[in-house]
Amino acid sequence: MASGEEDGTVDEKENNNKKRTKSALATAWLTFYNIAMTAGWLVLAMAMIRFYIQKGTHKGLYRSIARTLKFFQTFALVEVGHCAVGIVRTSVIVTGVQVCSRIFMVWFITNSIRQIQNEESVILFLVVWTFTEITRYSYYTFNLLHHLPYFIKWARYNLFIVLYPLGVIGELLTIYAALPFVRRTGMYSMRLPNKYNVSFDYYYCLIIVMLSYIPLFPQLYFHMLRQRRRVLHGEVIVEKDD
């Protein structure tokens, strides 16, 4: 009996050690990831400021930062993986919607249609994204390091109140600006007859995307408001499983 108990104790210690090792590795990776993403968005912010100071206009700004923007925004897909494997306790659905909507805006709207790259709405959502991501990733970084300045926490859970709606306005206006070009050129659309016997109209797809903001934005926005009450005011929020 004593031998069995000792074996059980040894196995339990080994399991605990493995868990601690995995936890340490996950923390190290998340710290590195968030530092890198903070730095990436800071580079974007500095590039935008420098461009505007030198040129005195927003025209051409998107093209000047497009490569860096596409890299860091696409790399954010890693965050969906973080949620899926459980190293971050956030809904895969919520994270997936947020990340994929950004990637869609970058690759399939702004990057694909040069005619809209100088729209003020593009600059609007770029500025909002940049403020949001610098705040968000720096918050995660300091939190992981257990040295979270209060102003970072305050900014994370207050600035979104204004920034999120402004970002949505910028994104919607940008999609709206793209509609005439997409309709005129038939971009990404498939007409019948064709060998696949499939019809797809990108113009109406974009309209559906715009309409999807109606149910999705309030859910994400109120989710952040609930998180704000919990973090800043210590309220216990009971949420239904996603």
ZAKOLLUM-457890 format. One record per atom (N, C-alpha, C, CB): x, y, z; atom name. Coordinates in steps of 0.02 Angstrom, whole numbers. Atoms other than C-alpha are relative to their C-alpha. Glycine has a CB too. Example, Ala and Ser with C-alpha at 12.3 -4.5 7.8 and 13.67 -1.06 7.14 Angstrom:
<nodes>
> px,py,pz,atom
> 45,-59,0,N
> 615,-225,390,CA
> 45,60,0,C
> -50,1,62,CB
> -42,-59,-3,N
> 684,-53,357,CA
> -39,55,37,C
> 20,23,-71,CB
</nodes>
This chain:
<nodes>
> px,py,pz,atom
> 42,-60,0,N
> 0,0,0,CA
> 43,63,0,C
> -47,0,61,CB
> -44,-58,-4,N
> 140,120,45,CA
> 33,14,-67,C
> 53,-11,54,CB
> -32,-8,66,N
> 225,86,-122,CA
> -48,31,-50,C
> 25,-68,-26,CB
> 51,-27,45,N
> 63,123,-215,CA
> -12,73,12,C
> -65,-38,7,CB
> 10,-70,-17,N
> 39,286,-122,CA
> 58,43,-23,C
> -10,8,76,CB
> -59,-37,22,N
> 218,337,-158,CA
> 0,10,-75,C
> 64,-36,22,CB
> 3,-5,73,N
> 196,298,-344,CA
> -50,53,-21,C
> -19,-68,-30,CB
> 51,-49,17,N
> 38,401,-346,CA
> 24,71,13,C
> -63,-12,41,CB
> -28,-66,-15,N
> 128,546,-263,CA
> 50,22,-52,C
> 33,0,70,CB
> -50,-15,52,N
> 270,536,-389,CA
> -33,21,-65,C
> 46,-60,-12,CB
> 36,-16,61,N
> 148,535,-535,CA
> -33,69,4,C
> -54,-54,-14,CB
> 33,-64,-10,N
> 55,683,-463,CA
> 50,57,-5,C
> -36,3,68,CB
> -52,-51,4,N
> 217,781,-443,CA
> 23,11,-71,C
> 59,-19,45,CB
> -21,-5,71,N
> 268,741,-622,CA
> -52,38,-41,C
> 11,-70,-30,CB
> 54,-35,36,N
> 99,799,-687,CA
> 0,75,16,C
> -68,-30,17,CB
> -2,-71,-21,N
> 111,960,-586,CA
> 59,36,-32,C
> 3,5,76,CB
> -60,-31,31,N
> 287,992,-651,CA
> -11,13,-74,C
> 61,-46,9,CB
> 15,-8,72,N
> 228,965,-831,CA
> -47,59,-11,C
> -31,-64,-28,CB
> 47,-56,6,N
> 83,1086,-804,CA
> 35,67,10,C
> -56,-8,51,CB
> -37,-62,-13,N
> 200,1217,-731,CA
> 45,18,-58,C
> 42,-6,65,CB
> -44,-12,57,N
> 320,1196,-877,CA
> -40,26,-59,C
> 36,-65,-20,CB
> 43,-23,55,N
> 179,1214,-1004,CA
> -24,71,12,C
> -60,-48,-9,CB
> 23,-67,-18,N
> 113,1365,-911,CA
> 55,52,-10,C
> -26,1,72,CB
> -56,-46,7,N
> 285,1446,-908,CA
> 15,13,-73,C
> 62,-28,35,CB
> -13,-7,72,N
> 311,1414,-1094,CA
> -55,43,-33,C
> 3,-68,-34,CB
> 56,-39,28,N
> 138,1483,-1135,CA
> 7,74,19,C
> -68,-27,25,CB
> -8,-70,-23,N
> 171,1640,-1031,CA
> 57,33,-37,C
> 14,2,76,CB
> -57,-28,35,N
> 341,1665,-1113,CA
> -19,17,-73,C
> 59,-50,1,CB
> 21,-12,69,N
> 266,1647,-1287,CA
> -48,60,-5,C
> -33,-63,-29,CB
> 49,-55,2,N
> 120,1764,-1249,CA
> 34,67,13,C
> -56,-12,52,CB
> -36,-63,-15,N
> 239,1894,-1176,CA
> 38,23,-63,C
> 49,-10,59,CB
> -37,-17,61,N
> 349,1887,-1331,CA
> -48,24,-55,C
> 40,-61,-25,CB
> 48,-17,52,N
> 198,1892,-1447,CA
> -28,71,11,C
> -57,-50,-1,CB
> 31,-66,-13,N
> 119,2044,-1362,CA
> 51,57,-4,C
> -32,-1,69,CB
> -52,-51,8,N
> 284,2139,-1354,CA
> 11,13,-75,C
> 66,-23,34,CB
> -11,-7,72,N
> 309,2106,-1540,CA
> -57,38,-33,C
> 9,-68,-33,CB
> 57,-34,31,N
> 133,2162,-1584,CA
> -5,73,22,C
> -65,-37,18,CB
> -2,-70,-23,N
> 147,2318,-1476,CA
> 51,39,-41,C
> 18,4,75,CB
> -53,-33,39,N
> 310,2361,-1565,CA
> -23,10,-72,C
> 64,-41,3,CB
> 23,-5,69,N
> 231,2326,-1735,CA
> -49,57,-11,C
> -32,-65,-20,CB
> 49,-54,7,N
> 85,2443,-1708,CA
> 30,68,17,C
> -60,-13,44,CB
> -36,-62,-13,N
> 201,2575,-1635,CA
> 38,22,-62,C
> 49,-8,60,CB
> -34,-15,64,N
> 303,2564,-1796,CA
> -50,30,-50,C
> 33,-63,-29,CB
> 52,-26,45,N
> 142,2590,-1894,CA
> -20,71,19,C
> -61,-46,0,CB
> 19,-67,-23,N
> 95,2740,-1787,CA
> 54,51,-19,C
> -10,0,77,CB
> -54,-46,16,N
> 266,2820,-1810,CA
> 5,12,-76,C
> 67,-28,26,CB
> -2,-6,73,N
> 261,2786,-1998,CA
> -55,47,-25,C
> -7,-69,-33,CB
> 55,-43,20,N
> 91,2871,-2013,CA
> 13,73,19,C
> -65,-23,31,CB
> -16,-68,-22,N
> 146,3022,-1912,CA
> 54,31,-44,C
> 23,0,74,CB
> -55,-25,41,N
> 307,3039,-2011,CA
> -24,17,-71,C
> 57,-52,-3,CB
> 26,-12,68,N
> 215,3024,-2178,CA
> -39,66,-2,C
> -44,-58,-23,CB
> 42,-60,1,N
> 90,3159,-2132,CA
> 42,64,10,C
> -53,-4,55,CB
> -43,-58,-11,N
> 226,3277,-2068,CA
> 38,18,-64,C
> 50,-14,58,CB
> -40,-11,60,N
> 328,3255,-2227,CA
> -42,22,-59,C
> 38,-62,-17,CB
> 41,-12,59,N
> 186,3257,-2354,CA
> -55,53,11,C
> -33,-64,-22,CB
> 53,-48,-15,N
> 57,3364,-2266,CA
> -68,-20,-26,C
> 18,66,-29,CB
> 64,26,24,N
> -84,3254,-2333,CA
> -5,-74,16,C
> -7,11,-77,CB
> 10,71,-14,N
> -160,3083,-2302,CA
> 3,-41,-64,C
> -66,-11,35,CB
> 0,36,64,N
> -156,3039,-2488,CA
> 67,-35,-10,C
> -14,48,-58,CB
> -59,41,7,N
> -34,2898,-2516,CA
> 23,-32,65,C
> 56,42,-27,CB
> -20,27,-65,N
> -23,2857,-2331,CA
> -11,-75,3,C
> -39,34,57,CB
> 14,72,-4,N
> -105,2687,-2347,CA
> 52,-41,-37,C
> -70,-16,-28,CB
> -49,38,39,N
> 13,2629,-2484,CA
> 68,-1,33,C
> 5,30,-70,CB
> -65,-4,-33,N
> 162,2685,-2380,CA
> 6,-49,58,C
> 13,70,24,CB
> -2,45,-58,N
> 115,2572,-2234,CA
> -32,-68,-14,C
> -34,32,59,CB
> 41,59,16,N
> 20,2434,-2326,CA
> 35,-66,18,C
> -16,-1,-73,CB
> -35,63,-12,N
> 154,2299,-2312,CA
> 4,-16,74,C
> 71,3,-30,CB
> -4,10,-72,N
> 181,2322,-2125,CA
> -68,-15,30,C
> 31,61,34,CB
> 68,10,-25,N
> -6,2334,-2093,CA
> -24,-71,-15,C
> -48,51,-31,CB
> 23,67,20,N
> -43,2174,-2189,CA
> 35,-54,41,C
> 13,-11,-75,CB
> -37,50,-38,N
> 94,2079,-2097,CA
> -28,-7,70,C
> 74,18,3,CB
> 19,4,-70,N
> 44,2124,-1920,CA
> -74,-16,9,C
> 15,65,35,CB
> 71,16,-8,N
> -144,2116,-1948,CA
> -14,-72,-18,C
> -42,46,-44,CB
> 10,70,18,N
> -133,1947,-2033,CA
> 29,-46,53,C
> 32,-16,-68,CB
> -32,40,-52,N
> -15,1881,-1899,CA
> -45,-8,61,C
> 67,30,20,CB
> 46,3,-56,N
> -154,1916,-1774,CA
> -44,-62,-1,C
> -44,62,2,CB
> 37,64,2,N
> -235,1753,-1833,CA
> 25,-48,53,C
> 7,-32,-70,CB
> -28,42,-53,N
> -119,1673,-1706,CA
> -44,3,62,C
> 71,23,17,CB
> 41,-8,-60,N
> -237,1740,-1573,CA
> -60,-47,1,C
> -25,71,5,CB
> 54,50,4,N
> -376,1626,-1634,CA
> 26,-67,24,C
> -29,-6,-72,CB
> -32,61,-23,N
> -256,1482,-1607,CA
> 11,0,75,C
> 66,-11,-35,CB
> -9,-6,-72,N
> -218,1545,-1432,CA
> -64,-21,37,C
> 20,72,20,CB
> 65,16,-32,N
> -403,1533,-1389,CA
> -18,-73,-11,C
> -55,45,-29,CB
> 19,69,17,N
> -426,1365,-1476,CA
> 37,-51,44,C
> 15,-14,-73,CB
> -38,49,-40,N
> -287,1278,-1378,CA
> -5,14,75,C
> 73,2,-21,CB
> 15,-13,-71,N
> -338,1361,-1214,CA
> 52,39,38,C
> -10,-64,33,CB
> -49,-39,-38,N
> -185,1466,-1171,CA
> -25,70,15,C
> 67,3,-38,CB
> 34,-63,-15,N
> -298,1619,-1175,CA
> -73,-15,11,C
> 10,53,-58,CB
> 70,16,-17,N
> -469,1612,-1092,CA
> -47,52,-31,C
> -10,-2,76,CB
> 45,-44,37,N
> -567,1705,-1224,CA
> -37,-42,-52,C
> 38,59,-33,CB
> 40,36,48,N
> -705,1648,-1340,CA
> 34,-2,-69,C
> -69,32,-6,CB
> -27,8,68,N
> -640,1578,-1505,CA
> -43,38,-50,C
> 5,-75,-19,CB
> 46,-33,47,N
> -795,1648,-1591,CA
> 10,76,1,C
> -73,-17,18,CB
> -9,-73,-6,N
> -774,1826,-1524,CA
> 66,21,-31,C
> -4,22,74,CB
> -66,-16,27,N
> -588,1828,-1564,CA
> 2,-10,-75,C
> 53,-42,33,CB
> 1,15,71,N
> -616,1748,-1734,CA
> -36,54,-41,C
> -32,-66,-13,CB
> 38,-53,35,N
> -747,1877,-1785,CA
> 40,64,-3,C
> -68,13,36,CB
> -38,-62,-2,N
> -638,2023,-1731,CA
> 60,-2,-47,C
> 23,14,71,CB
> -61,5,40,N
> -479,1961,-1815,CA
> -17,-7,-74,C
> 42,-60,22,CB
> 17,12,71,N
> -561,1898,-1976,CA
> -32,61,-33,C
> -47,-59,-5,CB
> 29,-61,29,N
> -660,2059,-2000,CA
> 54,50,-17,C
> -51,31,49,CB
> -56,-45,14,N
> -498,2158,-1989,CA
> 38,-23,-63,C
> 48,3,61,CB
> -37,27,57,N
> -410,2043,-2112,CA
> -40,10,-65,C
> 15,-75,10,CB
> 44,-11,58,N
> -559,2056,-2231,CA
> 6,73,-23,C
> -73,-17,17,CB
> -5,-70,17,N
> -549,2246,-2223,CA
> 67,16,-34,C
> -8,44,62,CB
> -67,-14,27,N
> -363,2245,-2260,CA
> 10,-31,-69,C
> 54,-25,48,CB
> -17,36,61,N
> -348,2112,-2395,CA
> -53,6,-55,C
> 11,-72,16,CB
> 52,5,51,N
> -516,2108,-2483,CA
> -37,65,-15,C
> -50,-51,21,CB
> 30,-66,14,N
> -567,2291,-2472,CA
> 55,50,-17,C
> -42,25,61,CB
> -47,-55,9,N
> -429,2419,-2448,CA
> 58,-19,-45,C
> 26,23,67,CB
> -58,19,40,N
> -283,2323,-2522,CA
> -19,-16,-72,C
> 35,-60,31,CB
> 21,23,66,N
> -383,2258,-2670,CA
> -27,56,-44,C
> -53,-53,7,CB
> 31,-54,39,N
> -463,2423,-2723,CA
> 39,64,12,C
> -76,10,21,CB
> -44,-58,-8,N
> -333,2558,-2747,CA
> -39,66,-3,C
> 54,0,-53,CB
> 40,-61,9,N
> -468,2684,-2794,CA
> -26,28,66,C
> -58,-13,-47,CB
> 28,-24,-64,N
> -525,2696,-2612,CA
> 54,10,53,C
> -51,-49,26,CB
> -53,-3,-50,N
> -355,2696,-2525,CA
> 12,69,28,C
> 63,-27,-29,CB
> -10,-68,-24,N
> -354,2885,-2510,CA
> -62,30,33,C
> 21,44,-57,CB
> 61,-24,-33,N
> -528,2896,-2433,CA
> 16,17,73,C
> -56,-53,-4,CB
> -9,-19,-71,N
> -536,2986,-2265,CA
> -22,-55,47,C
> -40,64,15,CB
> 24,54,-43,N
> -631,2836,-2196,CA
> 54,-52,12,C
> -61,-32,-32,CB
> -55,48,-9,N
> -478,2726,-2224,CA
> 48,25,54,C
> 39,-10,-67,CB
> -44,-29,-51,N
> -371,2845,-2122,CA
> -33,-4,69,C
> 17,73,-17,CB
> 36,3,-64,N
> -506,2848,-1988,CA
> 7,-68,33,C
> -74,15,-11,CB
> -4,65,-33,N
> -509,2661,-1959,CA
> 73,-20,13,C
> -34,-54,-43,CB
> -71,15,-14,N
> -318,2650,-1973,CA
> 23,33,65,C
> 43,24,-59,CB
> -19,-35,-61,N
> -295,2780,-1837,CA
> -32,-34,61,C
> -21,74,-3,CB
> 35,34,-55,N
> -426,2695,-1727,CA
> 32,-67,15,C
> -75,-9,-18,CB
> -32,65,-11,N
> -349,2523,-1753,CA
> 67,8,35,C
> 9,-36,-67,CB
> -67,-9,-27,N
> -177,2589,-1712,CA
> -3,18,75,C
> 37,55,-38,CB
> 9,-17,-71,N
> -231,2672,-1548,CA
> -24,-61,39,C
> -51,58,8,CB
> 29,57,-35,N
> -333,2519,-1501,CA
> 51,-55,11,C
> -59,-28,-40,CB
> -46,56,-6,N
> -197,2392,-1536,CA
> 61,15,43,C
> 23,-21,-68,CB
> -55,-19,-44,N
> -56,2487,-1452,CA
> -22,-5,73,C
> 25,72,-16,CB
> 27,4,-68,N
> -165,2502,-1297,CA
> -12,-72,21,C
> -65,40,6,CB
> 19,69,-17,N
> -226,2322,-1303,CA
> 62,-43,12,C
> -42,-30,-56,CB
> -58,43,-6,N
> -59,2237,-1332,CA
> 46,21,58,C
> 40,-1,-65,CB
> -41,-22,-57,N
> 34,2345,-1205,CA
> -33,-20,65,C
> 10,77,-2,CB
> 37,23,-60,N
> -103,2303,-1078,CA
> 16,-73,13,C
> -77,10,-10,CB
> -14,71,-9,N
> -78,2117,-1108,CA
> 72,-11,22,C
> -14,-38,-65,CB
> -71,8,-16,N
> 112,2135,-1100,CA
> 13,15,74,C
> 43,45,-45,CB
> -13,-19,-70,N
> 116,2228,-934,CA
> -37,-46,48,C
> -22,74,13,CB
> 38,46,-42,N
> -17,2113,-863,CA
> 37,-66,9,C
> -70,-13,-30,CB
> -38,63,-3,N
> 87,1959,-906,CA
> 63,9,42,C
> 18,-23,-70,CB
> -61,-14,-39,N
> 239,2041,-825,CA
> -16,19,72,C
> 39,55,-32,CB
> 23,-16,-67,N
> 135,2079,-669,CA
> 22,70,22,C
> 26,-51,50,CB
> -16,-70,-15,N
> 178,2265,-680,CA
> -45,44,-44,C
> 76,15,-12,CB
> 49,-35,42,N
> 20,2344,-749,CA
> -12,70,27,C
> -66,-39,-3,CB
> 14,-69,-21,N
> 18,2535,-737,CA
> -75,14,-5,C
> 40,52,-42,CB
> 71,-13,-1,N
> -154,2601,-695,CA
> -23,36,-63,C
> -20,40,61,CB
> 22,-38,58,N
> -158,2721,-843,CA
> -8,-45,-62,C
> 49,56,-15,CB
> 8,48,55,N
> -134,2573,-963,CA
> -66,-37,7,C
> 60,-50,-2,CB
> 64,34,-12,N
> -279,2481,-882,CA
> -58,47,-13,C
> -3,-26,72,CB
> 52,-50,11,N
> -383,2640,-884,CA
> -12,11,-75,C
> 17,66,34,CB
> 6,-12,72,N
> -346,2670,-1068,CA
> -31,-60,-35,C
> 70,14,-30,CB
> 27,61,31,N
> -384,2489,-1114,CA
> -76,-5,7,C
> 32,-63,31,CB
> 71,10,-13,N
> -557,2494,-1036,CA
> -41,65,0,C
> -9,-33,67,CB
> 38,-62,9,N
> -608,2674,-1074,CA
> 3,27,-71,C
> 26,53,48,CB
> -7,-28,68,N
> -540,2726,-1244,CA
> -45,-35,-50,C
> 73,-4,-22,CB
> 41,38,48,N
> -638,2588,-1332,CA
> -70,29,-6,C
> -4,-73,20,CB
> 68,-27,0,N
> -800,2677,-1285,CA
> -9,48,-59,C
> -14,37,67,CB
> 2,-46,57,N
> -759,2808,-1417,CA
> 30,-32,-62,C
> 36,64,17,CB
> -37,26,57,N
> -636,2713,-1527,CA
> -38,-54,-39,C
> 65,-28,23,CB
> 36,53,35,N
> -745,2561,-1566,CA
> -53,27,-48,C
> -33,-46,51,CB
> 48,-28,48,N
> -890,2661,-1640,CA
> 33,37,-58,C
> -48,47,36,CB
> -35,-36,54,N
> -769,2771,-1738,CA
> 31,-49,-50,C
> 54,45,29,CB
> -29,51,44,N
> -682,2617,-1806,CA
> -53,-31,-45,C
> 34,-53,41,CB
> 55,29,39,N
> -847,2541,-1861,CA
> -24,49,-54,C
> -59,-19,46,CB
> 20,-50,50,N
> -896,2704,-1947,CA
> 50,2,-57,C
> -6,70,33,CB
> -51,-1,52,N
> -730,2707,-2039,CA
> -3,-61,-45,C
> 68,4,31,CB
> 4,61,39,N
> -747,2526,-2094,CA
> -62,-1,-46,C
> -2,-61,47,CB
> 62,0,40,N
> -928,2545,-2152,CA
> 4,51,-58,C
> -60,16,44,CB
> -7,-50,53,N
> -890,2705,-2249,CA
> 49,-22,-54,C
> 23,67,30,CB
> -49,26,49,N
> -742,2620,-2332,CA
> -33,-53,-45,C
> 61,-29,37,CB
> 35,50,40,N
> -848,2472,-2387,CA
> -50,33,-47,C
> -36,-51,45,CB
> 49,-37,41,N
> -982,2592,-2448,CA
> 34,34,-59,C
> -37,53,43,CB
> -38,-33,54,N
> -851,2687,-2550,CA
> 22,-51,-53,C
> 61,37,29,CB
> -22,52,47,N
> -798,2522,-2629,CA
> -56,-27,-44,C
> 32,-58,38,CB
> 57,31,35,N
> -973,2472,-2687,CA
> -5,20,-74,C
> -63,19,34,CB
> 7,-17,71,N
> -980,2574,-2850,CA
> 53,-33,-44,C
> 5,75,-8,CB
> -54,32,38,N
> -810,2507,-2908,CA
> -14,-74,-8,C
> 67,11,35,CB
> 13,72,2,N
> -856,2328,-2865,CA
> -57,-16,-48,C
> -16,-27,70,CB
> 58,11,45,N
> -1023,2342,-2955,CA
> 19,11,-73,C
> -58,47,20,CB
> -19,-18,68,N
> -946,2422,-3109,CA
> 47,-52,-32,C
> 33,68,-2,CB
> -51,45,27,N
> -802,2298,-3128,CA
> -18,-74,8,C
> 65,13,34,CB
> 15,71,-13,N
> -883,2138,-3064,CA
> 55,-35,38,C
> -13,-36,-65,CB
> -56,26,-37,N
> -735,2114,-2950,CA
> -19,-59,45,C
> 31,55,43,CB
> 9,60,-41,N
> -723,1941,-2867,CA
> -68,-35,-12,C
> 7,17,73,CB
> 66,28,12,N
> -893,1897,-2943,CA
> 3,-55,-53,C
> -50,55,-22,CB
> 6,53,50,N
> -944,1743,-3044,CA
> -70,2,-30,C
> 15,-71,31,CB
> 64,-4,34,N
> -1081,1753,-3173,CA
> -15,-67,-34,C
> -1,57,-52,CB
> 22,59,37,N
> -1182,1612,-3248,CA
> -9,20,-74,C
> -67,-28,29,CB
> -24,69,-11,N
> -1154,1517,-3357,CA
> 76,-2,10,C
> -20,-45,-59,CB
> -72,14,-6,N
> -984,1453,-3303,CA
> 8,-75,13,C
> 33,42,56,CB
> -13,72,-5,N
> -901,1282,-3289,CA
> -16,-29,69,C
> 72,-16,-18,CB
> 16,23,-67,N
> -934,1275,-3102,CA
> -75,3,15,C
> 38,41,51,CB
> 72,-9,-9,N
> -1118,1319,-3122,CA
> -17,32,68,C
> -36,-68,-6,CB
> 7,-35,-64,N
> -1101,1436,-2973,CA
> -2,75,-14,C
> 57,-18,50,CB
> 4,-73,7,N
> -1152,1618,-2959,CA
> 19,32,66,C
> -71,21,-23,CB
> -19,-37,-60,N
> -1073,1740,-2837,CA
> 8,73,-19,C
> 66,-29,31,CB
> -4,-72,12,N
> -1092,1929,-2829,CA
> 32,33,60,C
> -71,30,-15,CB
> -38,-31,-55,N
> -961,2017,-2724,CA
> -33,64,24,C
> 71,14,-22,CB
> 35,-62,-17,N
> -1064,2177,-2728,CA
> -52,-13,55,C
> -35,31,-62,CB
> 51,16,-50,N
> -1208,2097,-2633,CA
> 32,-32,63,C
> -53,-48,-29,CB
> -36,27,-57,N
> -1083,2005,-2523,CA
> 22,57,47,C
> 62,-41,-23,CB
> -21,-57,-40,N
> -1016,2174,-2465,CA
> -59,32,36,C
> 35,51,-43,CB
> 60,-27,-32,N
> -1192,2235,-2430,CA
> -19,-43,61,C
> -59,4,-50,CB
> 14,46,-55,N
> -1221,2080,-2322,CA
> 50,11,57,C
> 2,-74,-24,CB
> -51,-13,-51,N
> -1057,2114,-2232,CA
> -17,63,39,C
> 70,8,-32,CB
> 19,-62,-34,N
> -1114,2292,-2195,CA
> -60,-11,47,C
> -17,54,-52,CB
> 59,14,-41,N
> -1282,2229,-2130,CA
> 18,-43,61,C
> -53,-35,-42,CB
> -20,43,-56,N
> -1192,2102,-2019,CA
> 25,40,59,C
> 53,-50,-23,CB
> -23,-42,-55,N
> -1123,2246,-1916,CA
> -58,15,48,C
> 30,66,-27,CB
> 58,-17,-42,N
> -1300,2277,-1851,CA
> -6,-48,60,C
> -64,-2,-41,CB
> 4,44,-59,N
> -1308,2118,-1744,CA
> 68,-10,35,C
> -28,-67,-20,CB
> -64,18,-29,N
> -1120,2093,-1717,CA
> 31,55,42,C
> 47,-19,-55,CB
> -33,-54,-37,N
> -1059,2263,-1662,CA
> -27,9,71,C
> -8,65,-38,CB
> 25,-7,-69,N
> -1178,2281,-1513,CA
> 23,-56,46,C
> -76,3,0,CB
> -22,55,-42,N
> -1129,2108,-1450,CA
> 72,10,23,C
> -6,-66,-38,CB
> -70,-11,-19,N
> -943,2148,-1455,CA
> 8,60,45,C
> 43,9,-63,CB
> -5,-62,-38,N
> -969,2322,-1386,CA
> -23,-10,72,C
> -41,56,-33,CB
> 25,11,-68,N
> -1075,2268,-1238,CA
> 41,-52,37,C
> -73,-23,-3,CB
> -47,47,-31,N
> -955,2124,-1206,CA
> 57,39,32,C
> 27,-52,-52,CB
> -54,-41,-27,N
> -818,2254,-1183,CA
> -24,42,59,C
> 29,46,-54,CB
> 27,-38,-56,N
> -931,2359,-1071,CA
> -6,-43,62,C
> -68,30,-19,CB
> 4,45,-57,N
> -960,2208,-960,CA
> 70,-13,28,C
> -33,-67,-21,CB
> -69,10,-22,N
> -772,2176,-954,CA
> 25,62,37,C
> 46,-16,-59,CB
> -20,-63,-32,N
> -747,2359,-909,CA
> -26,4,72,C
> -25,61,-41,CB
> 28,-2,-67,N
> -865,2347,-760,CA
> 35,-50,46,C
> -75,-16,-3,CB
> -33,52,-40,N
> -780,2188,-702,CA
> 70,21,20,C
> 2,-66,-38,CB
> -70,-17,-12,N
> -601,2252,-717,CA
> 8,64,41,C
> 38,6,-66,CB
> -10,-65,-32,N
> -620,2434,-663,CA
> -40,8,65,C
> -20,55,-47,CB
> 43,-10,-58,N
> -761,2418,-537,CA
> -11,-63,41,C
> -67,26,-23,CB
> 3,62,-39,N
> -745,2238,-478,CA
> -67,-33,2,C
> 21,14,68,CB
> 65,32,1,N
> -921,2188,-526,CA
> 6,-72,-24,C
> -48,39,-46,CB
> 2,70,21,N
> -957,2003,-543,CA
> -51,-5,-56,C
> -18,-48,60,CB
> 44,4,59,N
> -1027,1977,-718,CA
> -11,-73,-17,C
> 31,39,-60,CB
> 16,68,20,N
> -1116,1815,-758,CA
> -22,2,-73,C
> -57,-31,46,CB
> 16,1,71,N
> -1114,1782,-945,CA
> -17,-71,-22,C
> 58,27,-41,CB
> 16,65,28,N
> -1190,1642,-1045,CA
> 58,-24,-43,C
> -66,3,-42,CB
> -54,28,41,N
> -1070,1524,-1134,CA
> -14,17,-73,C
> 6,-76,10,CB
> 7,-16,71,N
> -1037,1573,-1315,CA
> -13,-63,-39,C
> 62,36,-26,CB
</nodes>
